[in-house]
Amino acid sequence: MSSVARAIRPFASRVLSQKPLASACQVSPAFRFPRGTRSFSQSPLCEYHEPLMLSNAVQDDVQDIWTGNEASQSLKYAPLSSMMSHFTNSAMIAQLKKYTESHEWIELADGSKTAKIGITEYAAHSLGDVVFVELPEVDLEIVAGEPVGAVESVKSASDVLSPVAGKVIKGNSILEDKAKTINESPEGEGWIAEIEVADVAELDALLDEAAYKETIDA
């Protein structure tokens, strides 16, 4: 046995006799993100993290990586920071929702150019009980700031302005028979119109949720 081998053997024996790191703590599962505002690199090695609910688009990317989709092969060997950025950007696109100072909201669906428009919770509360909703005509061409519907309540009536330019795909037929859905779920089932957005970049000029809340709290 060489002198090098004799020197290494005792060290190797000690290492093999130790328990593996995995048995000493609970390692964070793959594709889970830390709680709060800390970055992924700041999370402790053995800390357990709650799973993030990923959008369909992000889940598809993960599936593609492990099933051999050529378009996603580069992510297999990409740095962790690049991989996380890819997933984060996909989630942001899928969940993009913006607001206007006139109390409308618009939300893109799964990163496409299809979006729903409605009035905010603040607007619905201010209007009071909604008794009638005027829906837009299918294929109506609209520009930003033009009415895409109207809402009438026991207090007043108000136009619903489109935050961006586009073409109407359909109105929310539920509101024809149940106008009060706007009071019950103004930013959910009470959406007013679905449109095809002409230019998604127009949403960049709108308010995010935090900025909108500042306008109503001022």
Phi, psi and omega in degrees: 000134182289163180295327179294315180297319179296326180289324184279327188305311180300321180295318180297322180295321179293320180296316182292334181282345180279153178286144178294154181302325184298331181278347183270341181203172181262115183279141181299130180299159180294149178059036172240149188241154182289156176289162172070207187258004179292150177281165182301322184290344182267353184285140178299152184300320187255016182279139176274138181238142175292142180288143176270134178283107184277149177289166179301321181297319180290318178300322178296321179297317180298316180298319181298322182299315187271352176255000172092020177298125187300326183294338183251003184300325184296334180289336180302320187250010179282155175302151182303322181298321179292320180297315180295321179297321179298313181293319181297316180296321179297318180294321181294319179297317183294334185249017185296119179221131182231166185227162176242162178290343178267015169074035168254157173234156176219137182225124177283147181258115174050042175072008180271189177263007177271132183218152175254148182233143177200188177255154185283168177300321179299315180295317180298320179294320181293325181289328186086201184294119180279131182246343181204141177231125176269119182265153180282160176281145177297140180073009176294128177274128181231156173241163181301132178094353178268152180297137175238016180158181178209152181233130178243131180236181179292343181263316186196180175234146183211141174288149173255116186267140179285130179291335183219170177279152179170195179233135182289128175270315178191162172259165181277099185296339178302326184288342179294323181257340183220076183296332183290356174302330178296322177289324184283323183210068186297330181251021178226254182292345181270024176298155187255316183218149172246129184230162169262115185288132181289317182217108183300333181298339178299333181293340180297333182275354182271173183272141170277178186299317182296316180294322178295317180298327178296324181291327181271343178270346183293000000 
